[in-house]
Amino acid sequence: MTTASQAAPDPAGSPDLPAELNAIPPLTSIPPELGPPGGTLPPPRPIDPGWTARTRALEVLAALAVAYTLFFARAVLLPFTLAFVLALLFRPVVRYLRKRWHLNEYAGAAGVLVGTLALLAFGMFLLAVPAEDFVRGIPDKVDAATIKLQNERLFRSFQSLQRKLNSSGEISAAKRPNPGGEPGEISGEDPAYAALGAVGPAAAAEVREAGGVELQLDEETPALVVEERPPSLLNRVFNDAPEALGGFALAFVFLYFLLAEGDAILNNVIGLLPTIADKREAVGLTRAAEKGVSRYLMLVSIINAALGVCIGIAMWLVGLPNPVLWGVMAGLLNFIPYVGAFVGAAAVFLVAYLEPEFSLGEAALAPLCYMGINLLEGNFVTPAVLGKTIALNPLMVLLSLAFWGWIWGPTGAVLAVPLLSMTKIVCEDVEFLRPLAMLLGPRMDSERLTAAADTAKTDAVGTDVAAVPAA
């Protein structure tokens, strides 16, 4: 309870504050614009400084433990996360089959799984022949592109600059002093001089300081050079193929059980809540979040498929071979915002330049068309279809791509934006997590920022007024 002596301001003021701040009377009642007149402020809550420091330290340790677990348990967590995202995408299809064709969850999940595998097999069958032809013709195209590159004016200018730099280096090497006759000094004519130059000046200085030491090379005995080459891309693909296939197989097993037992698992979790009100609120939040996430994933998949079709047609009009292959690549890379567009544009530029009939200027037309279609999709189509409710902050998108790509590799980069969007949708439906949803969202304009500030002010005033005891 607040006494009169505690509420009255100290006439002497605080010696640690400036005089102009001591002249300001303390706030002991609610201002008229914030609440009913005559009310008093609730007493301040005591804060334990040690509790705050310990809590922050525990939060940091918990975050590090979660990242550690995600990285080292990726063999199980990555397939499960992929299955969870796909389950949210296909869950409306299972419900439709149950309502329209009276199929239970197990039969509906099996039908969805078989249909998905059939579509994947059909797509791989269509892409196998173009991909094989492209890979088989890479060596000949690289040789032709090398000859074509040597005839380019830019490449000739670069070669001329490189020759000038090499000639200046030879002149400086010829002017290097060559002291002789002194023990412990290495002559410039000695082959060991070049060896020490490759090692660095520090090693040469150590040899010069060690008097009487001479380095000699036997010119008759050739040196054995051991060169360790990194594995080629094809070898890495074959080495990683069993692990990738095992992960996808495990993901499909998880997907089947999540589709078949999804409602049962949700009911069991909700049954653990203590009150009926909590159970109803949990059911409402879960249904709303599932509906929002499923809608987002379905719309994004449709947009990416349409983008792949448009880019495939554009590559066909440009004259690029295997346009279906590049259209599928564009649709898959569009699941990785910003980064995927640049990777796809660079890929089609290299492919176009490898073609003998394409010059450097003509090859640049393919990435220009690629980036133009991506810009139209990202700035007009996606905002018009998805709206501003699922818009994300670009910085948060890049951080999510970097984090999940570092933790789980390319598959994690593909899942980064769906996971971030799911987090934002769930946070918007949970009241105490809405500030996090605002942080993940795009930059707010002045009207939205003013509305959010008014809402927060109203909530704060309502809380303070409710805490004031009645007179």
C-alpha positions, 0 to 999 in steps of 0.5 A: 500500500502506498503511504503519503510519505512515499507518494510525496516528492523529496524536496531535496531532490536526488543528488545524482540527477541534474537540477532540471530533472529534480524539478520535475515532480514524480508521477503519482496519479494517472494523467487525464488523457490516459485514464479516469482522473483521481486514480493512483498508479499501482506500486512498482514490481520488485525486480531481482537483478540477479534473476534477469542476468541468470535468465538471459544467460540461460536463454543464450545457452538454450539457444546454443543447445537447440542449434547444436541439436539441430545440426547433429540430429539433422539425419532425423530432424531434417526428414521430419521437418520436410515431412511436416511441411509437406503434411501441412500442404497435403492435409486439405487433400486428405480431408477432401478425400474423406468428405467427398469419397468417404476415404479414411485417413489411412487410405487418403494418406496412401493415395496422396503419397502414391500420387506424389511419388507418381508425379515425381517419377514422371517428372524425373522420366521427362527430365532424364533424357534432357539432363543426360544430353546436357551432361554428355555434351559439356566437355565439347561445349567447354572446349568450344566456349574456351576457343570462343572466349579467347577471341573475345575482346575483353579476354584479349585485353585481360591477357595483354594485362597479364603479360605486362604483369608477368614481364614486370615480375621477370624484370624485378627478379633479374634486378634482385641482388646476388651476393656471393662468397659469404657462407650461409648466403644463398645465391640467386643462381641456386635453385634453392633460392626459388624454393625459399622464395615460395616458402616466404621471406621468414624461412629465407632469413632463418637460413641466412642467419644459420651460418655455414648451411647450404641447400643443394638440389640434385638436378638428376633426381626429379622431385616427386610431386604429390597433388591432392585433388578435391573430388569432382562434382560427379563423385560427390553426388554419387557419394552423397546419393545413398544418404540423400535417398535414405533421408527422402525415404524416411521423410515419406514414411514420416509424411504418411503417418503425419497425414494418417495420424495428424488429427489423433496426435493433435487431439492427444496433445489438446487433451493434456490441457487442464480446462475446457476453455484452454482446449477450445482456444488451442483447437481454434488456434491450431485450425487457424494456423494450419489453414493459413500455413496450408494456404500459403504453401499451396499458393507459393507452390502454384506461383513457383510452378507458373514461374517455371513454365514462364521461364521455360517458354522464355528460354525456348524463345531465346533459343536455349536447349532443354527449356523444360530442364531450366523451367523446372530448375527455376521453379525449384530455385524460387523457393529460395528467395533472392539467392535462387534468382541469382543462381538461376540467372548465372546458370542459364548465362553459362549454359547459353555461353556454352552454346557455339552459336551464342555470342557474349551479348546474345548469351546475356539475353537469357539471364536478363529474361530470367531476372525480368520474369523473377522481378515481375513475379516478386514485385507484382504477382506474389504480393497480389496473390498472398497479400501483405499478411504473409509478407516477410522482412527481407533481412529476416529472410536472408538470416533464415536462409543463412541459418537453415542453409548452414544447419541443414545444407541446400534442403534447409535453404529450401525449407527456410522461407516456409518455416519462417512464414509458418512462424509468422502465421502462428505468432499472429494468431497467438496474442503474446507472440504478436510482437514477434510477428511484427518483427518478422513482417515487412517495414510498416508504413506510417498508418500501420505504425500509428495503429499499432502504437494506438493499440499498444497504448490502449492495452497498456491503459486498460491494464493499468486501470484494471490494476488500480484499486477501487476507491 
